[in-house]
Amino acid sequence: MKFIYTDTALLPETMITATAQKLLPYVSHLQSVIDAGTYDAAESSINLPSDTGILKKVKDLKEKVCPARPKYVINIGIGGSNLGTKAIYDAFFGAYDMLEEERESASRMIFVDTCEEAFLAKLVTFIGKLQKKEDVVINAISKSGGTTETIANLEIVLAAMDKRFPGSLDRIVITTDEGSALWDIAHKKGVYVLTLPKQVGGRFSVLSAVGLFPLEACGINTAAILEAAVAMRTRCVSPDPAQNPALVSAAILYLHYRNGKNINDNFFFLPQLESLGKWYRQLMGESIGKDTDLDGRKVHTGITPTVSLGSTDLHSVGQLYLGGPRDKITTFVSAATSRYEARLPETLQFPLVDLIAGKRASQIMDAIKEGVKIAYTKQQQPFTEVILDTVDEAALGEFLQFKMIEMMYLGKLLNVNTFDQPHVELYKVETKRILRGV
């Protein structure tokens, strides 16, 4: 993975370096968390990719629950319990599911993250048509053990499974904090249970059992994801800004925020990574959107993360981005190579666009991306660029770890608690109050 910003971030290099150097004590702290290898610190999610014990538990349970790969994995969760898994799954399969009717390489994953009635009714019907219970694994994740949406959806799915296959609790896996109410009930019922470290918040949990189990059950190489994340972690705790992309990226986002750019648009020239952008949207939104800082002052700090797709959104919001308010810092994400090939014929039946005959689709996309970058440069719109080697497990592991550590640095610069989300509870309290009266 390459992180490119020189000349395009539109900030003096000396200013970026000076800002990054303010974080050096925190860089040392992160290294000490890694050296300890425990889950005592708020930042201890950075120990997940090198925790071989977690991966072993996940693999062992996978062999118990589904030694033969199931046709379907039903993943029940919301927010951090769902978005990271979906980001990785969609990178490989989500954008292409309709084009792969008979997939042998992996199970199909169904994400249940809404209480919308039509979707759930169709899911119940789907479960009712399964041929045998071994065709499906149901994975439910709630860190707190009491998330309204997750528990409601779990009950609906369990009722449908019991109707179709009485006595199917052996197809269920629960992931939650040890000692939660959900953990207690699951143990009493003899349901398989995985846990995650209490200090690891949902949006930082993708490399824990939260993401590893459903991905393993689906047939994705999680070991490769973790190995790449470990390598990226080493880069991102380097005290040398030139070697540390997370440090520099955080400094750039912070400096532009201070200059009034409070929108971070993540512009993916890989539509299969749209869900990765949505994962990052939660990571940034919950981590730094705070009303008070660490000194107790009212600050209402936050950068609004948005997700755009190239070239689709050049025809929807490109005009806004290039001609509208100067309130954005953009991160372009692309890949250096593709594992696939689609080429235009040498002789076109509709020769209406010059210079495309015989070219690969990737060459056209590269030209569009370069054209966008030139347009941004001419309009004096700042941007950085992340170039993945290709879209595979290693690239995803690198990106996930890079962005999680970036967010730790950005929270530190903004002087906010990166790891809490007190205002998420506001709607949960009101939801339960309303339900009591229904």
N, C-alpha and C positions, 0 to 999 in steps of 0.2 A: 504494500500500500504506500502510495506517495501522497504527501500533503504539500500543496503548492500555494504560495501566497505572495511571494516576492513580486513587487510592482502592481499586483492586482488588488491587494488589500487596501491600497491607497492610504497607508500609514507609514511614517518614517520607521525604518528598521531599528533605529536607536530607541524609539518610543516603545516598540513591541518588546525589544530585549529588556529594557528597563522595567517594564511591567511584569514580564515573565520572571525576572530576577527577584521581584518582591515575594514571589511564591517559593523561593528556594527553601526556607524553613519548613514549609508545608510539604515540599517534595521529600525532604528528609523524614518527615513524619510518616508519609506514605511508605517509604522504604522500611521504616521501623515496623510498620504494621505487617508488611510482607515478611520481614525477618522473623517476627513473632509467630506468624502462621496461625493465629487464633482468630476468634470472632468476638473480640471484646470491644474493638473500636467501631465508631460509626462508619468508617471507611472499609470495614473488613470484607465487603463484597469482593475486593480485589484479590482475596485469597481463594475464591471459588475455583478459578480455572486450574489451579495446581493442587486442589484437594482430591487426591486419588480415592479417598474413602467414599466420597459422595458418588463418584462415577461407578465405583464397584457396587455400591448398594443399588444404584439405578439399574445397572446391567443384570445383577442377580435377580432383582424383582421382575425385570422384563422377561427373564427366562422362566420364572414361575408363572407369570400371568399369561404370557403369549410367546412360548417357545417357537411356534410357527407364526409368521407375521400375520396379523389380523387384516381383514379387508378395510376396516374402518377404525379410527381412533376418534372418539368423541371427547373433545377437550372443553371442559366447563370452567370458566373463569372470567375475570373482567380486569381491565387495567393491566397492571404489571404481571398479573397471574396469567395473562393471555397474549399480550402484544409481542413479547420477545419471541415466543414460540411461533406465532403467526408470521412474524418477520422472516424467520429462517425457513419455515415451511413454504411460504409464498415465493420466496426467492428461487426455490427449485421447482415448485409444482403449482402454486396458486394461480399464476397467470396462464397456465397451460392445461388446467384440468379438463376443460371441454375438448381439448385436442388429443387427449390421451385416454381413449375409452378403456383400453385394457392395459393398465399400468402394472408392471411386474416389479419395478424397482423400489416401490414404497407403498405404504398404506395411504388411503385417502383420509385426511384429517378434517373433521367437522368442528368448527369453532362455535361454541354456544356462549355468547357474551351479551345477550339481550333477552329481555322478558317480553319481547314483541310477540303477540299471540299467534299471528299467522305463521311465523317461523317455527314456533314451538309446536303448533298443531301439525305442521308438515313433518317435523322431526319425529313426533310420536307415530305418525303414519309410516314413516321410513323404518323405524325400529320394529313396528308390527309386521313388516315384510321381510325381515332378516331370516335367512335359512337356518342358521345355527348360532348359538350364543358365542362360540369361539371366533365368529367373524368380526366381533367388536370388542374394543377395550374402552371403558369409560374412565376418564381421568378428570377429577375435580380438584380445583385449587382455590383455597381461601386462606391466606396467611393468618388472618384474625380468627378464622373459624366461624364467623358470623356474618359474612357479606350477604346482604339480602338477595341480590340478583343471583349469586352463585348457588345459594341454598335452595331458592325457589326452583331454579332450573334443574338442579340435581334431583329434587323430589319428583319433578315431572318426568325426567328421564328414567329414574328408578322405577316409577310406577309403570311406565311403558315397558321396561325390561321385564318386570315381574309378571306382567300380563302375557308377554310373549314367551318368556322363558322363566317359569317359577324357580326361585332359588338361584339367582344369578349374581349374588354378591361377590362371587369369585372373579367377576369381570370388572370390578370397581377398584380404582386406586385413588386414595385421598392424599393430597399434599397440603400440610398446614403446620403451624407452629406446634411444637411439643407442648402438651398441657392445655391446648385450646379446647373449647367445648366440642368442636368437631373431632378433634383428636380423641377425646374421651369416648364419644359415641361410636366412632369408627372401631376403636379397640374392643369395645363391648360387643359389637356386632361381628367381630372377626374379619373386618375389611382390611385389605392391605393399606399401609400408611407409610408415607415418606414425610420427612420434616425438612425444614430449612432453618439456618441459624437465625435466631431472633433479631440480631442486629442488622440483618440484610433486609432492606425494604423491597417491596414488590417491584419497583421500577429498576432495581439493581439485581434482580434475582434470576435473570434468564439463564445464567451459567450454573445455577443450582439445580436441584431436583425438579424445580418448577418447570424449567424448559427441557432439561436433559431427559426425563422419563418419556414424555410424549414424543419427543424427537427420536429417541432410541426405539420406542415401540413402532414408530413409523418407518424406521429403516435408515435414518440419516446418521452419518458418521460423526457422532458427538465428540469423539476423542480428537479428531482433527480440528474441530472448532476450539476445543480447550487448549490444544497445543499452540495454535496460532494466537490465542488470547494471552497466553503466558509470554510469548515472544513480544507481543505488543505492549504488555505491561512493563516489561524491561525497558523498552524505548520510552514509555510515558512516565517513568520515574527517574529518567536521566536528569542530572542537574544542568546539562548543557542544552539550552534552548534549541540549538541547531539540530540536535538529535531527538528532540522531544515534541512530537506534533500536538499532543494534548495541551501542553503548556502554552505553545504559541497560539493555537486555535482559541483557547480560553482568553488569552491576552487580547487577541484581535476582536473577539465578540464583546469583551468588556469595554475596550476603548471606543468602539463604534457605538455602544450603548450610551456611554458617557457623552458622545457627540450627537445623541438624539435618534440613533437608528435602533429602534426597539422591536424590529421584526427580523427574525432570522429565517430566511426562506431556504429550505433544503431542496434543491432542484436536481432530481434524479433523471439521468438520461438512460435509465434502466427501469422500465415500468414494472418489472417483477420485484423491484425493491420499494414499491410504494408503502408496503406494510412496515418496512424498516424505517421509513420516514415517519410513520405514525408511532412507532415505538419511541423514536427520538423525540417526537412531539410531547409524549407524556414525560419522558426523562427531563426535558428542559422545563416544561410547564410546571410540574410539581416540585422540581428541585429549587428553582430560583424565583418562582412567583410567590413572593412573601410580602405581608403587610408590615412586618417589623424586622429590623435587623438584629444582629447578635447583641447589640447594646440596648435593645428595647425601644429604639426610636421608630416611629411610624415612617415608613419609606415607600411602601407600595411598589416594590421593585419587581421587575420582570421583563423578559424578552419573549415576545410572542412567536412561537415556532410554527411555520407553515410548510406544507409539502407541495411541490410542483413536479410535474412529469414532462420530460422532453421526448418528443417534440410536441406532444398533445397540448400542453398548457401554453405554448407559445402562441396558440391560436385562441386562447381564452383570456389569459391575464398578462400576456407579454406586453401589450400596450400599456397596461397599468404599471408594470415593473419598470419599463424603460421610459415612460412619459409621465408617470404619476409622482406622488410624494417621495422625497428622498429620505425614506425612513427604514430602509432595508439593508441588511448585509446578507449576501447570498453565498451558499455553499453548493457548488456543482459537484455531483457525484457521477462517476462513469467507470468503465472498466477498460483496461488496456487491450484485452483480447477477449474473444468469444469462443465458446466451445462448439458453436454451431455455425452453419453457413447457409445463407440464402442469397442468390445472385440473380440479377436481372438478365434477361436474354440479350444477346448481341443485337438482334433485330427486334425492334419494338413495333407492336401493332398500333399503338397510339403515340407516335413520336412527337409529343407535345412539350416535353421538358428536355432541354439540351443536356448533354454530358452525363446521362445516367445509364446509358446502354452498356451492358456487360459488367457493371459495377456491383460489388457486394452491398447488401443493405447496410452493413456496418460502415462502409465508406460514406454512404449518404448521411447516416447519423453523425459520423465524425465531422463531416463538413458543416452540418447544422449546428453542432455543439461549438465548433470553432467560430462559426459566424455569430453565434450568440455571445461568446466571450468577447469578440471584437466589438460588437454593438455595445455591450456593457462598458468596455474600456472607453469607447468614444463618448459615451454618455456620462462618464465619470461615476459609474456605479460600482462600489467595491464588491469584490468576491474573492473567495478562496476556492480551492479545488481539491477533491479527494479522488484519486485514481486507484481503483482496485486492480489487482493483477488480472483477475477474472472473477466471475461469480461462482464461487465454490465455498466449501466449509471453512477453509483457511481465511479467505477474504472476509467472510461474515464474522468469524471470531475476532479478527483484527479490528474491524469497524466497531463492533459492539464494545470491546474493551477500550478502544481509543475514545469513544464518545462518553463512556461512563466516567473515565478518569478526567476527561475534559470538563465534565460537569462539576466534579469535585473542585477543580481549580477555579472554575467560574464562580461557584458559590462562595469560595474563599475570597476572591477579589471583590465580590459584591457584599461581603460581610453578612451573609444570611446562613441559616441552617439548611444545608443542602438535603438533609435526610428526613425531615419531617414534612407533613402535609396536613396541618390542622384544619384547614378550611374545606378539605374534602369531606370531613365529618359533618359539616353543616347540613348538607342535603340528606345525609344518612339519618340524622336525628329527626329531621322533619318527615322523611319517608315513613319511619317507624311510628311517629306520632299520628300520621294520617291513617296508616293501616290499622291502628288500634281502634279508630272510629268507624272503620268500614264494616 
